[in-house]
Amino acid sequence: MFRILVSDKISEEGLQPLLNSSHIMLVNKNVADAGEELETADALLVRSATQVTEELMKKMPQLKIVARAGVGVDNIDVEAATKLGIVVINAPDGNTISTTEHTFAMMASMLRHIPQATVSVKSNEWNRNAFVGTEMRGKTLGIVGLGRIGSELAKRARAFEMNVIVFDPFLTEERAYKIGVTTASLDELLSTADIITVHTPLTKETKGLLNEKTLSKTKKGVYLINCARGGIIEEAAVIPLLESGHIRGIALDVFETEPPENTSLLQYEQVIATPHLGASTKEAQLNVASQVSEEVLAFFNGEPVTSSINLPTISKEVYEKIMPFYQLAKKMGNFVSQCMAEPVNEISVAYEGSVGELQTAAITKSLIAGFLSPRVASTVNEVNAGMIAKERGISFSEKISNETSGYENCLTVKVVGNKSVFSIKGTYIPHYGERIVELNGFNIDFYPDGHLLYIQHSDKPGAIGRVGRLLGDHSINIATMQVGRKQRGGDAIMMLSFDKAVTERVVSELNDLEGIVSVRTIDL
C-alpha cells in the first residue's frame, strides 16, 4: 500500500486512476497540517500553492515522487529532490489544446472586432459599420516556433484555408512537409505574414524578439498575437506602430509583468487582452490532474514515467558513478546546440575507456536532453529526450569502445545538421573535473561552465591582441582563455570565459575585427 499526500486542491475526477487503485491510499491535507502523515507519505501531489522545499522533503523520509499537476515546477526544489533520490514529474502536455484554442479564439475575435462590438451593443449602440472585420480564409499566418502548440495551431489554420509559414531555426524540412507548413526566415515571415503569432519559450534569444527593429519589417496592417510568454513581444515598441496604423491589431494573453504594471498599451481600441487564460479550461485542469495521476500510478507499478523532470531513482552507488558523466554529457549537448543554429538530423556519441562500463543509455539521453533544452519550450530530461528527438526527426546512436585516446574515459559527440557538422570531445577527471579537449578537430582544454565566448579566427599575428584590447576597452575581464589551431597560419579558435555575460554590442564589435571569422556566446 502506497500513501499519497494531496496537498493542494486537485480535481477528484482527475485523481480517479489513483482512487481506483487497490494499492493506493490518498490523504487530502495541506502539508502545514499533515503532521505524522509527512513521515509515511510515499508521494506528494501539488499544484502551485505548496512550496516543496528541501526542508519539507527531508521531513518526508518515505517520499519517492513529487507530482505537479501543471506545467511549471518553480515551486519545487528539483535539485534537492534529485540529491535525495526523489523523482519529480509534471504534466507538460495538459494545456496544449486549451492554449491552441485560446490563440485561435483570440485571432478570430481580433479580426472580427468581437470584444469591441460586444461592448458597443451592451452600451445600447448598433453601429455595424464601425466593426467591419477581416476573414481568415486566404490570409497568411506566420507562426514563430513550431512546438506542440504551434503544430496544433497550424492544423486548425489549414482547416480555415489559411496559408501557414513558420520560422523555427530548428525545424527540419521533413517535419515541416509532414505538418504541411512552409519554412521561412524571420525576415521572410515578418514581411509576408498577415497575422503573426508567437509560440516559443522565453529565452535570451527570444526575449524582445519582436521589437522596434523587427516589427518595422512587418506588412502594413499586420495583426499580432502572444499567448506564449510575456516579453517575446516588446510592448512599448507596439504603441507607435498602433498609432500610425502599421499594426492593425494585437491580442495578448500574457504580459511582460503580470498583472500589467504599465497599462498604456491596453488603452488602445485595437488591443484585446485576457488575464493569462491559455490553460484555464475545465478540460485542461482535468487533463493535468489525470496525467500526473497516471504517471504516479505507473511509477508505483514499476513502469516507466515519461514526464520526469530529473533522474529516476537509482541506487546511491550507481548515482555517484554516473552523475559526473551525466552532467558532462548534458553540458556537451547544450554547448553544441548553442553552436548550431540550424535544424539537426543526427546525433551520435562514442564512449571510450571506463565510461563505457556504465549505464551509457542514461548518459546518451542526458546528452540529447541537453541538446534539446535550448530548442523546445517543454521540460526535457533523459526520460522523454528520445521521444522529443524522434518527434523532431532527430536520430541518435551510441558506440562503445575499450580503446582510449590519451584519457581514462572520453565522450565524443558528432552532430549532423542541414548545413554543417559539429564535433566535440570531453572527459571527466576525478579531483579535476569536466574538460572539453577537442572542438571540430581543434585540440583545446577548457572547463564547460558559465559565460563563454567561442571565437573562430585566422591564425595570424595580432588576432588575439585585438580581441583582448577590445574587451579591455569595454572593461571586461577575461577569466580564462584557451586557444587551438590545426596548422600554422590556418584556421584557429579561442575559448574565453567571463564572470558575467558579454553584451550583444560587444559581440558585434568583435565580429567586425580583422581576422575574426565568427563569435558565438555560450551560456552553460
Secondary structure, 3 states (H helix, E strand, C coil): CEEEEECCCCCCCCCHHHHCCCCEEEEECCHHHCCCHHHHCCEEEECCCCCECHHHHHCCCCCCEEEECCCCCCCECHHHHHHCCCEEECCCCCCHHHHHHHHHHHHHHHHCCHHHHHHHHHCCCCCHHHHCCCCCCCCEEEEECCCHHHHHHHHHHHHCCCEEEEECCCCCHHHHHHHCCEECCHHHHHHHCCEEEECCCCCCCCCCCECHHHHCCCCCCEEEEECCCCCCECHHHHHHHHHHCCEEEEEECCCCCCCCCCCCHHHCCCEEECCCCCCCCHHHHHHHHHHHHHHHHHHHCCCCCCCECCCCCCCHHHHHHHHHHHHHHHHHHHHHHHHCCCCEEEEEEEEEEHHHHCCHHHHHHHHHHHHHCCCCCCCCCCCCHHHHHHHCCCEEEEEEECCCCCCCEEEEEEEEECCCEEEEEEEEECCCEEEEEEECCEEEEECCCCEEEEEEEECCCCHHHHHHHHHHHCCCCEEEEEEEECCCCCEEEEEEEECCCCCHHHHHHHHCCCCEEEEEEEEC
